[in-house]
């Protein structure tokens, strides 16, 4: 697990790994994993945690729209329908804190190899989105999740760790539609993991190219590859769908949590 402040020290990021255990919301057959409790403790033990139900969509929802959320725990909310982007508005005086969360509220997502994007708007809104390939660049050429986010001048963006071109391979022409539009992201072939030898793609580079027309001046990137990063003793650091070290993950998920710590 690591923690860092991002976006000008205005947002706190927590990223768990295999040593913290499987954070998949499907653990136990429900949508609440008790391992989320310590994450709330890091937030100070108060506030709400909101989690999108990822489905490789381009859909955003705002936390204040309570009809969009289910409540498996009094403090842990999940989107009722698939949505890969969440916007957490800043708190407003005199408004019910379930609708407009208190300052320590955060957003969490559960991933294996896909990076997340963290966005701060000039008005204080905090965005969090799943940046799987089909979210970033849908095959039907419809706008991707970053194009539907309503990015504007003054937004700042952070891209979390995710699978690198060393491991992100796909046979059968699965990346051809991407290479046709963005030939710069062709990564030759994957050199590690279960997809070694398959045509590879640089997902972080693709995300940066998709962001380019939005004129975002400040973008920070974590380039760590979730599929091949290891601890000093050689143990895999993250859950991954394509890594070849150790036993199969069987749906294991890391937890990525963000919350605003400064205006």
C-alpha positions in Angstrom: 0.0 0.0 0.0 1.1 3.5 -0.6 -0.2 7.0 0.2 0.6 10.2 -1.5 -0.9 13.7 -1.9 -1.7 14.7 -5.5 -3.0 17.6 -7.5 -1.0 20.3 -5.6 -1.4 18.6 -2.2 -5.2 19.1 -2.4 -6.2 15.5 -2.7 -5.1 12.4 -0.7 -4.6 9.1 -2.6 -4.4 5.6 -1.1 -3.5 2.6 -3.2 -3.6 -0.9 -1.7 -1.9 -4.0 -2.9 -1.9 -7.7 -2.4 -0.6 -7.5 1.2 -3.7 -5.6 2.2 -5.9 -8.4 0.8 -8.6 -8.7 -1.8 -10.9 -5.6 -1.9 -13.3 -7.0 -4.5 -16.9 -5.8 -3.5 -18.0 -9.3 -4.6 -16.3 -11.0 -1.6 -18.9 -12.9 0.3 -21.4 -12.6 -2.5 -22.5 -9.1 -1.5 -21.5 -5.6 -2.4 -19.7 -4.7 0.8 -16.3 -5.9 1.7 -15.3 -5.5 5.4 -11.7 -4.6 4.3 -13.1 -1.2 3.4 -13.4 -0.4 7.2 -9.7 0.5 7.6 -9.9 2.9 4.6 -12.7 4.8 6.4 -10.4 4.9 9.4 -7.7 6.6 7.4 -10.3 9.2 6.5 -10.7 9.8 10.3 -13.5 7.4 10.9 -16.2 9.8 9.7 -17.9 10.8 6.6 -19.2 8.7 3.7 -17.4 6.6 1.1 -18.9 6.4 -2.4 -18.0 3.7 -4.9 -18.9 3.4 -8.6 -20.1 0.1 -9.9 -17.6 -0.3 -12.7 -18.9 -1.6 -16.0 -16.6 -0.1 -18.8 -19.2 2.6 -19.4 -18.7 6.3 -20.1 -21.3 7.3 -17.6 -20.8 9.9 -14.8 -22.9 10.4 -11.7 -22.9 13.0 -9.0 -22.9 12.1 -5.3 -25.7 14.5 -4.5 -28.2 12.6 -6.7 -29.3 10.1 -3.9 -31.6 8.2 -6.2 -28.5 6.9 -8.1 -27.0 5.2 -5.0 -27.7 2.1 -2.8 -26.7 1.9 0.8 -25.2 -1.4 1.8 -23.7 0.2 5.0 -24.6 3.5 6.7 -21.4 5.1 5.5 -20.6 3.1 2.3 -22.6 3.9 -0.8 -22.5 2.1 -4.1 -23.9 3.3 -7.4 -27.2 1.5 -8.2 -26.3 1.1 -11.8 -23.0 0.8 -13.7 -21.2 4.1 -13.8 -17.4 4.5 -14.2 -17.2 8.1 -13.2 -18.1 9.9 -9.9 -18.2 13.6 -9.1 -18.0 14.6 -5.5 -19.2 18.2 -5.0 -17.7 20.4 -2.2 -19.9 20.6 0.9 -22.5 23.3 1.1 -23.6 25.0 4.3 -27.1 24.2 5.4 -27.6 21.1 3.2 -28.3 17.6 4.4 -24.9 15.9 4.6 -26.3 12.7 3.1 -27.0 14.7 -0.1 -24.0 16.9 0.1 -21.2 15.0 2.0 -19.1 16.4 4.8 -15.5 17.3 3.9 -13.9 14.0 4.8 -16.0 12.0 2.4 -14.1 10.0 -0.3 -14.5 7.9 -3.4 -13.1 4.4 -3.8 -12.7 2.1 -6.8 -11.6 -1.5 -7.0 -9.2 -2.5 -9.9 -6.7 -5.0 -11.1 -4.9 -3.4 -14.1 -6.9 -0.4 -15.2 -5.7 3.0 -14.0 -8.0 5.6 -12.5 -8.2 9.3 -13.3 -8.5 11.9 -10.5 -9.8 15.3 -11.5 -10.1 18.6 -9.7 -12.3 21.3 -11.2 -11.7 25.0 -10.5 -14.9 25.1 -8.5 -13.7 22.4 -6.1 -15.5 19.4 -7.5 -13.5 16.1 -7.2 -13.8 13.6 -10.1 -12.8 10.0 -10.0 -13.1 7.7 -13.1 -12.2 4.2 -14.2 -9.8 4.4 -17.2 -10.1 1.0 -18.7 -9.6 0.9 -22.5 -13.3 0.7 -23.4 -14.0 3.6 -21.1 -11.3 5.8 -22.6 -11.9 4.8 -26.3 -15.2 3.0 -27.0 -15.1 0.8 -30.0 -18.2 2.4 -31.5 -16.3 5.7 -31.7 -18.7 7.4 -29.3 -17.1 9.9 -26.8 -15.0 8.3 -24.1 -15.3 8.9 -20.4 -12.8 11.8 -20.4 -14.7 13.4 -23.2 -18.0 13.2 -21.3 -16.5 14.6 -18.1 -17.0 18.3 -18.9 -13.3 19.1 -18.5 -12.6 22.9 -18.6 -9.7 25.3 -18.3 -8.2 25.1 -14.8 -8.9 21.4 -14.3 -5.9 19.3 -13.0 -5.6 15.6 -13.5 -3.7 12.7 -11.9 -3.5 9.2 -13.5 -2.9 6.3 -11.1 -0.8 3.2 -11.6 -2.1 0.8 -14.2 -0.9 -1.9 -16.6 2.0 -0.9 -18.8 2.9 -1.8 -22.4 5.3 -4.4 -21.0 2.3 -6.5 -20.0 -0.8 -5.2 -21.8 -1.0 -7.5 -24.8 -4.0 -8.6 -26.8 -4.2 -11.1 -29.7 -6.8 -11.3 -32.5 -6.6 -7.7 -33.5 -8.2 -6.5 -30.3 -6.2 -3.3 -30.4 -6.5 -2.6 -34.1 -9.3 0.0 -33.7 -7.1 1.9 -31.2 -4.0 1.8 -33.4 -6.0 3.1 -36.4 -6.8 6.3 -34.5 -3.7 6.5 -32.3 -0.8 4.7 -33.9 1.6 6.3 -31.4 0.3 4.0 -28.6 1.4 0.8 -30.3 3.9 -0.8 -27.9 5.4 -3.5 -30.2 4.8 -6.7 -28.1 4.2 -7.5 -24.5 7.5 -8.8 -22.9 6.1 -10.0 -19.5 3.2 -11.7 -18.0 0.5 -14.0 -19.3 0.2 -12.0 -22.5 3.9 -12.1 -23.4 4.5 -12.0 -27.2 1.1 -10.4 -27.9 0.7 -7.0 -29.6 0.8 -4.4 -26.8 -0.6 -1.0 -26.1 0.6 1.9 -24.0 -2.6 2.8 -22.1 -1.2 5.7 -20.2 0.0 7.3 -23.4 -3.4 6.8 -25.0 -5.1 8.6 -22.0 -2.7 11.5 -22.4 -3.5 11.8 -26.1 -7.2 11.7 -25.4 -6.7 14.5 -22.9 -4.7 16.6 -25.3 -7.7 18.4 -27.0 -9.0 19.4 -23.6 -6.0 21.6 -22.9 -5.3 20.4 -19.4 -2.1 22.1 -18.3 -1.4 20.0 -15.2 -1.3 16.2 -15.5 0.6 13.9 -13.2 1.1 10.2 -13.9 2.1 7.2 -11.9 3.8 4.9 -14.4 4.1 1.8 -12.1 2.8 -1.3 -13.9 0.3 -3.2 -11.8 1.0 -6.4 -13.6 4.7 -6.7 -13.0 5.6 -4.4 -10.1 7.1 -6.5 -7.2 8.3 -5.9 -3.7 12.1 -6.2 -2.9 11.7 -9.9 -2.1 10.1 -10.5 -5.5 6.5 -10.8 -4.4 3.8 -9.3 -6.6 2.8 -5.9 -5.4 -0.7 -5.6 -6.9 -3.6 -7.8 -7.9 -3.6 -8.3 -11.7 -5.5 -10.3 -14.3 -2.5 -10.9 -16.5 0.6 -11.3 -14.2 2.3 -14.6 -14.2 3.9 -14.6 -10.8 2.3 -16.7 -8.0 -1.1 -18.2 -7.9 -4.1 -16.9 -10.0 -5.8 -13.9 -8.5 -9.3 -15.2 -9.1 -10.9 -11.8 -9.3 -8.8 -10.1 -6.7 -8.9 -6.3 -6.6 -6.8 -3.5 -5.3 -8.5 -0.5 -3.6 -7.9 3.0 -4.8 -9.3 5.8 -2.5 -9.2 9.5 -2.9 -10.5 12.4 -0.9 -10.1 16.2 -0.8 -7.8 17.5 2.0 -7.6 21.1 1.0 -9.9 23.6 -0.8 
